[in-house]
Amino acid sequence: MSDCRLCNIVSGKLAVQRVIETPWTIGCLNSLSPVCRGHSVFFTKRHVVALHDMDDREIQDITASIRKVVRAAGLDNYTVLQNNGALGGQTVFHVHFHMVPAWNEVECLHVERAARRPVDHGDFGERVRAAL
């Protein structure tokens, strides 16, 4: 897809600082909007929009790639973030995962948590179990 930034990285049209590459995954440093040093983005080589569109091999490979980079960097504290769909916060519609190191209280991903409120899950659990 010529208009997909991540596909353009896969094809070599855009240069990035890669930290890992496998037959299915590329991991690179986030140069556009890094939260802190070491903020990396991992994505499939195949154009896939969302997590539920990935095949099992891609999911296994991308998570193993993140784990390898985390271990190589010696990280004990980090966040792995993955958004799906516009309402889920996805802005680049090619499946990708962010790995954000947490170096200290300033150099990390801060998430403001709203006050907790009761939630009625309705029949969600029952519907999922029935579908599986």
TIVEXRO-718410 format. One record per residue: z, x, y of N, C-alpha, C in turn; residue number from 1. Coordinates in steps of 0.1 Angstrom, whole numbers. Layout:
N
{nzz = Z nxx = X nyy = Y cazz = Z caxx = X cayy = Y czz = Z cxx = X cyy = Y pos = NUM}
...
% end
This chain:
132
{nzz = 0 nxx = 8 nyy = -12 cazz = 0 caxx = 0 cayy = 0 czz = 0 cxx = 9 cyy = 12 pos = 1}
{nzz = -11 nxx = 8 nyy = 20 cazz = -12 caxx = 18 cayy = 31 czz = -2 cxx = 15 cyy = 42 pos = 2}
{nzz = 3 nxx = 3 nyy = 44 cazz = 13 caxx = 1 cayy = 55 czz = 27 cxx = 3 cyy = 50 pos = 3}
{nzz = 30 nxx = 7 nyy = 38 cazz = 43 caxx = 9 cayy = 33 czz = 47 cxx = 24 cyy = 35 pos = 4}
{nzz = 57 nxx = 26 nyy = 43 cazz = 62 caxx = 40 cayy = 46 czz = 66 cxx = 47 cyy = 34 pos = 5}
{nzz = 73 nxx = 41 nyy = 24 cazz = 77 caxx = 48 cayy = 12 czz = 65 cxx = 51 cyy = 3 pos = 6}
{nzz = 55 nxx = 42 nyy = 2 cazz = 43 caxx = 45 cayy = -5 czz = 35 cxx = 57 cyy = 1 pos = 7}
{nzz = 36 nxx = 58 nyy = 14 cazz = 29 caxx = 69 cayy = 21 czz = 36 cxx = 82 cyy = 18 pos = 8}
{nzz = 49 nxx = 82 nyy = 16 cazz = 56 caxx = 94 cayy = 12 czz = 52 cxx = 97 cyy = -3 pos = 9}
{nzz = 52 nxx = 87 nyy = -11 cazz = 48 caxx = 90 cayy = -25 czz = 34 cxx = 96 cyy = -26 pos = 10}
{nzz = 25 nxx = 91 nyy = -18 cazz = 11 caxx = 96 cayy = -18 czz = 9 cxx = 109 cyy = -11 pos = 11}
{nzz = 19 nxx = 114 nyy = -4 cazz = 18 caxx = 126 cayy = 3 czz = 13 cxx = 125 cyy = 18 pos = 12}
{nzz = 11 nxx = 113 nyy = 22 cazz = 6 caxx = 111 cayy = 36 czz = 17 cxx = 113 cyy = 46 pos = 13}
{nzz = 29 nxx = 111 nyy = 42 cazz = 41 caxx = 114 cayy = 51 czz = 49 cxx = 125 cyy = 44 pos = 14}
{nzz = 53 nxx = 135 nyy = 52 cazz = 62 caxx = 146 cayy = 47 czz = 76 cxx = 142 cyy = 49 pos = 15}
{nzz = 85 nxx = 145 nyy = 39 cazz = 99 caxx = 143 cayy = 40 czz = 106 cxx = 155 cyy = 34 pos = 16}
{nzz = 119 nxx = 157 nyy = 36 cazz = 127 caxx = 167 cayy = 30 czz = 132 cxx = 161 cyy = 17 pos = 17}
{nzz = 126 nxx = 164 nyy = 6 cazz = 130 caxx = 158 cayy = -7 czz = 142 cxx = 166 cyy = -12 pos = 18}
{nzz = 151 nxx = 158 nyy = -19 cazz = 162 caxx = 164 cayy = -25 czz = 161 cxx = 163 cyy = -40 pos = 19}
{nzz = 153 nxx = 154 nyy = -45 cazz = 151 caxx = 153 cayy = -59 czz = 138 cxx = 145 cyy = -61 pos = 20}
{nzz = 131 nxx = 148 nyy = -72 cazz = 119 caxx = 140 cayy = -76 czz = 118 cxx = 140 cyy = -91 pos = 21}
{nzz = 115 nxx = 129 nyy = -96 cazz = 113 caxx = 127 cayy = -111 czz = 100 cxx = 119 cyy = -113 pos = 22}
{nzz = 95 nxx = 117 nyy = -125 cazz = 83 caxx = 109 cayy = -126 czz = 84 cxx = 95 cyy = -120 pos = 23}
{nzz = 96 nxx = 89 nyy = -118 cazz = 97 caxx = 76 cayy = -113 czz = 104 cxx = 74 cyy = -99 pos = 24}
{nzz = 111 nxx = 85 nyy = -95 cazz = 119 caxx = 84 cayy = -83 czz = 117 cxx = 96 cyy = -73 pos = 25}
{nzz = 118 nxx = 93 nyy = -60 cazz = 119 caxx = 103 cayy = -50 czz = 132 cxx = 101 cyy = -43 pos = 26}
{nzz = 139 nxx = 111 nyy = -40 cazz = 151 caxx = 111 cayy = -32 czz = 149 cxx = 121 cyy = -20 pos = 27}
{nzz = 151 nxx = 116 nyy = -8 cazz = 149 caxx = 125 cayy = 4 czz = 160 cxx = 123 cyy = 14 pos = 28}
{nzz = 161 nxx = 132 nyy = 23 cazz = 171 caxx = 131 cayy = 34 czz = 165 cxx = 120 cyy = 44 pos = 29}
{nzz = 174 nxx = 112 nyy = 49 cazz = 170 caxx = 101 cayy = 58 czz = 169 cxx = 108 cyy = 72 pos = 30}
{nzz = 157 nxx = 109 nyy = 77 cazz = 154 caxx = 115 cayy = 90 czz = 152 cxx = 105 cyy = 101 pos = 31}
{nzz = 150 nxx = 93 nyy = 97 cazz = 148 caxx = 82 cayy = 108 czz = 161 cxx = 77 cyy = 114 pos = 32}
{nzz = 170 nxx = 74 nyy = 105 cazz = 183 caxx = 68 cayy = 111 czz = 195 cxx = 72 cyy = 102 pos = 33}
{nzz = 198 nxx = 85 nyy = 101 cazz = 209 caxx = 89 cayy = 93 czz = 222 cxx = 85 cyy = 98 pos = 34}
{nzz = 231 nxx = 81 nyy = 90 cazz = 245 caxx = 77 cayy = 94 czz = 253 cxx = 90 cyy = 96 pos = 35}
{nzz = 250 nxx = 100 nyy = 87 cazz = 257 caxx = 113 cayy = 88 czz = 249 cxx = 123 cyy = 80 pos = 36}
{nzz = 253 nxx = 135 nyy = 81 cazz = 246 caxx = 146 cayy = 73 czz = 246 cxx = 143 cyy = 59 pos = 37}
{nzz = 235 nxx = 145 nyy = 52 cazz = 234 caxx = 143 cayy = 38 czz = 230 cxx = 129 cyy = 34 pos = 38}
{nzz = 229 nxx = 120 nyy = 44 cazz = 224 caxx = 106 cayy = 41 czz = 210 cxx = 107 cyy = 35 pos = 39}
{nzz = 209 nxx = 102 nyy = 23 cazz = 197 caxx = 103 cayy = 15 czz = 192 cxx = 89 cyy = 11 pos = 40}
{nzz = 179 nxx = 88 nyy = 9 cazz = 173 caxx = 76 cayy = 5 czz = 165 cxx = 79 cyy = -8 pos = 41}
{nzz = 167 nxx = 70 nyy = -18 cazz = 161 caxx = 71 cayy = -31 czz = 152 cxx = 59 cyy = -33 pos = 42}
{nzz = 140 nxx = 61 nyy = -38 cazz = 131 caxx = 50 cayy = -40 czz = 122 cxx = 52 cyy = -51 pos = 43}
{nzz = 116 nxx = 41 nyy = -57 cazz = 107 caxx = 42 cayy = -68 czz = 93 cxx = 47 cyy = -63 pos = 44}
{nzz = 86 nxx = 54 nyy = -72 cazz = 73 caxx = 58 cayy = -68 czz = 63 cxx = 46 cyy = -69 pos = 45}
{nzz = 66 nxx = 37 nyy = -78 cazz = 58 caxx = 25 cayy = -79 czz = 63 cxx = 15 cyy = -68 pos = 46}
{nzz = 53 nxx = 9 nyy = -61 cazz = 57 caxx = -1 cayy = -51 czz = 63 cxx = -13 cyy = -57 pos = 47}
{nzz = 76 nxx = -14 nyy = -55 cazz = 84 caxx = -25 cayy = -60 czz = 93 cxx = -30 cyy = -48 pos = 48}
{nzz = 93 nxx = -43 nyy = -46 cazz = 100 caxx = -48 cayy = -34 czz = 115 cxx = -49 cyy = -35 pos = 49}
{nzz = 120 nxx = -53 nyy = -46 cazz = 135 caxx = -56 cayy = -48 czz = 140 cxx = -51 cyy = -61 pos = 50}
{nzz = 153 nxx = -50 nyy = -62 cazz = 160 caxx = -45 cayy = -74 czz = 156 cxx = -53 cyy = -86 pos = 51}
{nzz = 155 nxx = -66 nyy = -85 cazz = 152 caxx = -75 cayy = -96 czz = 137 cxx = -73 cyy = -101 pos = 52}
{nzz = 129 nxx = -66 nyy = -93 cazz = 115 caxx = -64 cayy = -97 czz = 114 cxx = -50 cyy = -104 pos = 53}
{nzz = 124 nxx = -42 nyy = -104 cazz = 123 caxx = -29 cayy = -111 czz = 124 cxx = -31 cyy = -126 pos = 54}
{nzz = 118 nxx = -21 nyy = -133 cazz = 119 caxx = -22 cayy = -147 czz = 131 cxx = -13 cyy = -151 pos = 55}
{nzz = 136 nxx = -15 nyy = -163 cazz = 148 caxx = -8 cayy = -168 czz = 148 cxx = 7 cyy = -166 pos = 56}
{nzz = 136 nxx = 13 nyy = -169 cazz = 134 caxx = 28 cayy = -168 czz = 136 cxx = 32 cyy = -153 pos = 57}
{nzz = 130 nxx = 24 nyy = -144 cazz = 132 caxx = 28 cayy = -130 czz = 146 cxx = 27 cyy = -125 pos = 58}
{nzz = 153 nxx = 16 nyy = -130 cazz = 167 caxx = 15 cayy = -126 czz = 176 cxx = 26 cyy = -131 pos = 59}
{nzz = 174 nxx = 30 nyy = -144 cazz = 181 caxx = 41 cayy = -150 czz = 178 cxx = 54 cyy = -143 pos = 60}
{nzz = 165 nxx = 56 nyy = -140 cazz = 162 caxx = 69 cayy = -134 czz = 167 cxx = 70 cyy = -120 pos = 61}
{nzz = 166 nxx = 60 nyy = -112 cazz = 170 caxx = 61 cayy = -98 czz = 185 cxx = 63 cyy = -97 pos = 62}
{nzz = 193 nxx = 56 nyy = -106 cazz = 207 caxx = 57 cayy = -105 czz = 211 cxx = 71 cyy = -111 pos = 63}
{nzz = 204 nxx = 76 nyy = -121 cazz = 207 caxx = 89 cayy = -126 czz = 204 cxx = 100 cyy = -115 pos = 64}
{nzz = 193 nxx = 98 nyy = -107 cazz = 189 caxx = 107 cayy = -97 czz = 200 cxx = 107 cyy = -86 pos = 65}
{nzz = 205 nxx = 96 nyy = -82 cazz = 216 caxx = 95 cayy = -72 czz = 228 cxx = 103 cyy = -77 pos = 66}
{nzz = 232 nxx = 100 nyy = -90 cazz = 243 caxx = 107 cayy = -96 czz = 241 cxx = 122 cyy = -96 pos = 67}
{nzz = 229 nxx = 127 nyy = -99 cazz = 227 caxx = 142 cayy = -99 czz = 228 cxx = 148 cyy = -85 pos = 68}
{nzz = 223 nxx = 141 nyy = -75 cazz = 225 caxx = 146 cayy = -61 czz = 239 cxx = 146 cyy = -57 pos = 69}
{nzz = 246 nxx = 135 nyy = -60 cazz = 261 caxx = 134 cayy = -57 czz = 268 cxx = 146 cyy = -63 pos = 70}
{nzz = 266 nxx = 148 nyy = -76 cazz = 273 caxx = 159 cayy = -83 czz = 269 cxx = 173 cyy = -77 pos = 71}
{nzz = 256 nxx = 175 nyy = -75 cazz = 251 caxx = 188 cayy = -69 czz = 257 cxx = 191 cyy = -56 pos = 72}
{nzz = 259 nxx = 180 nyy = -48 cazz = 265 caxx = 181 cayy = -35 czz = 281 cxx = 183 cyy = -35 pos = 73}
{nzz = 286 nxx = 180 nyy = -47 cazz = 301 caxx = 181 cayy = -48 czz = 308 cxx = 170 cyy = -41 pos = 74}
{nzz = 302 nxx = 158 nyy = -40 cazz = 308 caxx = 147 cayy = -33 czz = 318 cxx = 139 cyy = -42 pos = 75}
{nzz = 329 nxx = 136 nyy = -36 cazz = 339 caxx = 127 cayy = -43 czz = 339 cxx = 114 cyy = -36 pos = 76}
{nzz = 335 nxx = 114 nyy = -23 cazz = 335 caxx = 102 cayy = -15 czz = 321 cxx = 99 cyy = -9 pos = 77}
{nzz = 316 nxx = 87 nyy = -12 cazz = 303 caxx = 84 cayy = -8 czz = 300 cxx = 69 cyy = -10 pos = 78}
{nzz = 290 nxx = 64 nyy = -3 cazz = 286 caxx = 50 cayy = -5 czz = 272 cxx = 49 cyy = -10 pos = 79}
{nzz = 270 nxx = 40 nyy = -19 cazz = 256 caxx = 37 cayy = -24 czz = 253 cxx = 23 cyy = -19 pos = 80}
{nzz = 242 nxx = 21 nyy = -12 cazz = 239 caxx = 8 cayy = -6 czz = 225 cxx = 5 cyy = -10 pos = 81}
{nzz = 223 nxx = -8 nyy = -13 cazz = 209 caxx = -13 cayy = -17 czz = 208 cxx = -27 cyy = -12 pos = 82}
{nzz = 199 nxx = -30 nyy = -4 cazz = 197 caxx = -44 cayy = 2 czz = 184 cxx = -50 cyy = -4 pos = 83}
{nzz = 185 nxx = -64 nyy = -6 cazz = 173 caxx = -71 cayy = -11 czz = 170 cxx = -83 cyy = -2 pos = 84}
{nzz = 158 nxx = -84 nyy = 3 cazz = 154 caxx = -96 cayy = 11 czz = 159 cxx = -94 cyy = 25 pos = 85}
{nzz = 152 nxx = -101 nyy = 34 cazz = 156 caxx = -100 cayy = 48 czz = 170 cxx = -105 cyy = 51 pos = 86}
{nzz = 174 nxx = -116 nyy = 45 cazz = 188 caxx = -121 cayy = 47 czz = 198 cxx = -112 cyy = 41 pos = 87}
{nzz = 194 nxx = -104 nyy = 31 cazz = 203 caxx = -94 cayy = 25 czz = 203 cxx = -81 cyy = 32 pos = 88}
{nzz = 196 nxx = -80 nyy = 43 cazz = 196 caxx = -68 cayy = 52 czz = 185 cxx = -58 cyy = 49 pos = 89}
{nzz = 175 nxx = -61 nyy = 41 cazz = 164 caxx = -52 cayy = 38 czz = 155 cxx = -52 cyy = 49 pos = 90}
{nzz = 151 nxx = -40 nyy = 54 cazz = 142 caxx = -39 cayy = 65 czz = 129 cxx = -32 cyy = 61 pos = 91}
{nzz = 130 nxx = -24 nyy = 50 cazz = 118 caxx = -17 cayy = 44 czz = 116 cxx = -24 cyy = 31 pos = 92}
{nzz = 105 nxx = -30 nyy = 29 cazz = 103 caxx = -39 cayy = 17 czz = 96 cxx = -31 cyy = 6 pos = 93}
{nzz = 102 nxx = -20 nyy = 2 cazz = 100 caxx = -12 cayy = -9 czz = 114 cxx = -8 cyy = -14 pos = 94}
{nzz = 117 nxx = -12 nyy = -27 cazz = 131 caxx = -10 cayy = -31 czz = 136 cxx = 4 cyy = -29 pos = 95}
{nzz = 148 nxx = 5 nyy = -23 cazz = 154 caxx = 19 cayy = -20 czz = 169 cxx = 17 cyy = -20 pos = 96}
{nzz = 175 nxx = 28 nyy = -23 cazz = 190 caxx = 30 cayy = -23 czz = 194 cxx = 40 cyy = -12 pos = 97}
{nzz = 204 nxx = 38 nyy = -5 cazz = 210 caxx = 48 cayy = 4 czz = 222 cxx = 54 cyy = -2 pos = 98}
{nzz = 223 nxx = 67 nyy = -2 cazz = 235 caxx = 74 cayy = -6 czz = 240 cxx = 81 cyy = 7 pos = 99}
{nzz = 252 nxx = 76 nyy = 11 cazz = 258 caxx = 81 cayy = 24 czz = 271 cxx = 88 cyy = 21 pos = 100}
{nzz = 271 nxx = 102 nyy = 23 cazz = 284 caxx = 109 cayy = 20 czz = 295 cxx = 104 cyy = 30 pos = 101}
{nzz = 307 nxx = 105 nyy = 25 cazz = 318 caxx = 102 cayy = 34 czz = 326 cxx = 115 cyy = 35 pos = 102}
{nzz = 323 nxx = 123 nyy = 46 cazz = 329 caxx = 136 cayy = 48 czz = 343 cxx = 135 cyy = 53 pos = 103}
{nzz = 345 nxx = 125 nyy = 62 cazz = 358 caxx = 123 cayy = 68 czz = 357 cxx = 109 cyy = 74 pos = 104}
{nzz = 367 nxx = 105 nyy = 82 cazz = 368 caxx = 91 cayy = 87 czz = 357 cxx = 88 cyy = 98 pos = 105}
{nzz = 351 nxx = 99 nyy = 103 cazz = 341 caxx = 97 cayy = 113 czz = 327 cxx = 98 cyy = 107 pos = 106}
{nzz = 325 nxx = 108 nyy = 98 cazz = 312 caxx = 110 cayy = 92 czz = 311 cxx = 102 cyy = 79 pos = 107}
{nzz = 309 nxx = 89 nyy = 80 cazz = 308 caxx = 81 cayy = 68 czz = 302 cxx = 67 cyy = 72 pos = 108}
{nzz = 300 nxx = 59 nyy = 63 cazz = 295 caxx = 45 cayy = 66 czz = 307 cxx = 36 cyy = 68 pos = 109}
{nzz = 308 nxx = 31 nyy = 80 cazz = 318 caxx = 21 cayy = 84 czz = 314 cxx = 7 cyy = 82 pos = 110}
{nzz = 321 nxx = -1 nyy = 75 cazz = 318 caxx = -15 cayy = 72 czz = 330 cxx = -23 cyy = 78 pos = 111}
{nzz = 327 nxx = -31 nyy = 88 cazz = 337 caxx = -40 cayy = 93 czz = 338 cxx = -52 cyy = 84 pos = 112}
{nzz = 350 nxx = -54 nyy = 80 cazz = 353 caxx = -65 cayy = 71 czz = 358 cxx = -77 cyy = 78 pos = 113}
{nzz = 352 nxx = -88 nyy = 76 cazz = 357 caxx = -100 cayy = 83 czz = 370 cxx = -105 cyy = 76 pos = 114}
{nzz = 378 nxx = -113 nyy = 83 cazz = 390 caxx = -118 cayy = 76 czz = 385 cxx = -126 cyy = 64 pos = 115}
{nzz = 393 nxx = -125 nyy = 54 cazz = 390 caxx = -131 cayy = 41 czz = 393 cxx = -146 cyy = 42 pos = 116}
{nzz = 384 nxx = -154 nyy = 36 cazz = 386 caxx = -168 cayy = 36 czz = 383 cxx = -173 cyy = 22 pos = 117}
{nzz = 389 nxx = -185 nyy = 18 cazz = 387 caxx = -190 cayy = 5 czz = 372 cxx = -193 cyy = 3 pos = 118}
{nzz = 367 nxx = -191 nyy = -9 cazz = 353 caxx = -194 cayy = -12 czz = 352 cxx = -202 cyy = -24 pos = 119}
{nzz = 344 nxx = -213 nyy = -24 cazz = 342 caxx = -221 cayy = -35 czz = 329 cxx = -217 cyy = -42 pos = 120}
{nzz = 330 nxx = -210 nyy = -53 cazz = 318 caxx = -205 cayy = -60 czz = 310 cxx = -217 cyy = -67 pos = 121}
{nzz = 316 nxx = -229 nyy = -67 cazz = 309 caxx = -240 cayy = -73 czz = 306 cxx = -237 cyy = -88 pos = 122}
{nzz = 294 nxx = -240 nyy = -92 cazz = 290 caxx = -238 cayy = -105 czz = 282 cxx = -225 cyy = -107 pos = 123}
{nzz = 283 nxx = -216 nyy = -98 cazz = 275 caxx = -204 cayy = -98 czz = 276 cxx = -196 cyy = -111 pos = 124}
{nzz = 289 nxx = -193 nyy = -115 cazz = 291 caxx = -186 cayy = -128 czz = 286 cxx = -193 cyy = -140 pos = 125}
{nzz = 288 nxx = -206 nyy = -140 cazz = 283 caxx = -214 cayy = -151 czz = 267 cxx = -214 cyy = -152 pos = 126}
{nzz = 261 nxx = -215 nyy = -141 cazz = 246 caxx = -215 cayy = -140 czz = 241 cxx = -201 cyy = -145 pos = 127}
{nzz = 247 nxx = -190 nyy = -140 cazz = 242 caxx = -177 cayy = -144 czz = 244 cxx = -175 cyy = -159 pos = 128}
{nzz = 256 nxx = -178 nyy = -164 cazz = 259 caxx = -176 cayy = -179 czz = 249 cxx = -184 cyy = -187 pos = 129}
{nzz = 246 nxx = -197 nyy = -183 cazz = 237 caxx = -205 cayy = -190 czz = 222 cxx = -199 cyy = -190 pos = 130}
{nzz = 219 nxx = -193 nyy = -179 cazz = 205 caxx = -187 cayy = -177 czz = 204 cxx = -174 cyy = -185 pos = 131}
{nzz = 215 nxx = -167 nyy = -187 cazz = 214 caxx = -155 cayy = -195 czz = 214 cxx = -157 cyy = -209 pos = 132}
% end
